Amino acid sequence: MDVPLKHVIGTIALIGLVIAVGLSYTVLASYIEAEVARTQLEQIAEHVSLNLVEIVSLVNFANETGNVQMKIISLPSDLGGKAYLVRLINETGKGCFVQAELVTRNDVVASSIIPINSYETQLKLVTDGENPGTLEVRGEVKLIYYSGTVYGGDHDIVVWASKESFHETWAGIGLWESPGG
């Protein structure tokens, strides 16, 4: 049975069109998903940033050295089924900011500047470059484990600040846990 050349070309063109539409849909859906995630990450970064400013301001206002203050913040466990992390960054020239990013796609990132203007008190932000550690809070058994990075699915995420001297305040993010786990 003879198959006319027109039918072969038409079938190939139709298959090519279906593939092109499928790829276009995939690219467009991926772009929209990334933009939605970026918007959510911006909101998370801003939320952490503003809570960090609030706790630093309270510590500076109290003007007591050696006193650690903290606040538990509520963050979503994931974004559309995707894990994310929040980290503090201190870059020379750019300042201090909170960065949130998807774990699986490091191109989907959002950041929020930490708006602290103080010429009297210097803010020392505990970032990934610092050694992780623990802080005892208010003489309680629970501790803040800090490292400069937390994952969104972690429970009891805190922002904390400690006035070390009249001119120096340390601040960061971490987890509020019992020493035994």
Secondary structure, DSSP 8 states (H G I E B T S, - for coil): ----HHHHHHHHHHHHHHHHHHHHHHHHHHHHHHHHHHHHHHHHHHHHHHHHHHHHHHHHHHT-TT-EEEEEE---S-BTTB-EEEEEEEETTTEEEEEEEESS-TT-EEEEE-----SSSEEEE--TTS--EEEE-TT-S-EEEE-SEEETT-SSEEEEEEEEETTEEEEEEEEEE-TT-
